[in-house]
Amino acid sequence: MIIRGFVAALLLPALAGWGDEPPWPMKGPMPDRPVPVREQSYAPVGAGTKNYEPVEPMPWGDANRRVTPKQPDAKSKPMDHDAH
C-alpha cells in the first residue's frame, strides 16, 4: 500500500505534463512583434506641491499689525467712555 502511494506520487506529476504542447502564444500578440502603445508624457514628481523652505522673519512691527484687532475709525461715531 505504501509502495503504491509512493509510485503514484512520483508518476502523477510526470504523467500530468505528458502530451502535446499548446500552440504559442496562448493568447495575445507574438512577443517579437511590436504592439502599438500610447506615448507617455513626462510629469515632474513635485508638480503641484507647496514650497515649505524657511523664509526670513518679518519685522516685529509688521507682524504685530497683522494680528492686532482693527481699531474703529476716528471719523465714525465716537464712543462715550465718561462712565469711569
C-alpha positions as CSV (number, residue, x, y, z in Angstrom):
1,M,0.0,0.0,0.0
2,I,2.8,2.4,0.9
3,I,4.7,1.5,-2.3
4,R,1.6,2.2,-4.5
5,G,1.2,5.6,-2.9
6,F,4.9,6.3,-3.4
7,V,4.8,5.3,-7.1
8,A,1.6,7.3,-7.7
9,A,3.3,10.4,-6.0
10,L,6.2,10.1,-8.5
11,L,4.3,9.2,-11.6
12,L,1.3,11.6,-11.4
13,P,3.4,14.8,-11.8
14,A,5.3,13.2,-14.7
15,L,2.2,12.0,-16.5
16,A,0.4,15.3,-15.9
17,G,2.8,17.1,-18.2
18,W,2.6,14.4,-20.9
19,G,1.0,15.3,-24.2
20,D,1.2,18.0,-26.9
21,E,2.3,21.4,-26.1
22,P,-0.3,24.2,-26.6
23,P,0.4,26.5,-29.6
24,W,2.5,29.5,-28.6
25,P,1.2,32.0,-27.6
26,M,-1.9,31.0,-25.7
27,K,-3.4,34.5,-26.4
28,G,-2.2,37.9,-27.4
29,P,0.4,39.1,-29.9
30,M,3.7,37.3,-30.6
31,P,6.5,38.6,-28.3
32,D,8.7,39.7,-31.2
33,R,6.1,41.9,-32.9
34,P,5.8,45.5,-31.7
35,V,2.5,46.4,-30.1
36,P,1.1,50.0,-30.5
37,V,1.1,51.9,-27.3
38,R,0.2,55.4,-26.3
39,E,3.2,57.7,-25.9
40,Q,3.9,58.6,-22.3
41,S,4.2,62.2,-21.2
42,Y,6.6,63.5,-18.6
43,A,5.2,64.9,-15.3
44,P,7.7,66.1,-12.6
45,V,7.3,64.3,-9.2
46,G,6.9,67.6,-7.3
47,A,4.3,69.1,-9.6
48,G,1.6,70.9,-7.6
49,T,3.3,70.8,-4.2
50,K,3.8,73.8,-1.9
51,N,7.2,75.2,-1.1
52,Y,8.0,74.9,2.6
53,E,11.5,76.3,2.6
54,P,12.5,78.6,5.5
55,V,12.0,82.3,4.9
56,E,13.3,85.4,6.6
57,P,11.3,86.6,9.5
58,M,9.1,89.7,9.1
59,P,9.9,92.8,11.2
60,W,8.1,92.6,14.5
61,G,6.1,95.8,13.8
62,D,4.6,94.3,10.7
63,A,3.8,91.0,12.4
64,N,2.1,92.9,15.3
65,R,-0.1,94.9,12.9
66,R,-1.3,91.8,11.2
67,V,-2.6,90.2,14.4
68,T,-3.9,93.2,16.4
69,P,-7.7,93.8,16.3
70,K,-8.8,96.5,13.9
71,Q,-9.3,99.9,15.5
72,P,-12.5,101.8,14.8
73,D,-12.1,104.9,12.6
74,A,-11.9,108.2,14.4
75,K,-14.4,109.7,12.0
76,S,-17.1,107.2,12.9
77,K,-19.4,107.6,15.9
78,P,-17.3,108.3,19.0
79,M,-18.0,106.1,21.9
80,D,-18.8,107.7,25.3
81,H,-16.5,106.5,28.0
82,D,-17.3,109.1,30.6
83,A,-18.8,106.4,32.9
84,H,-15.4,105.8,34.6
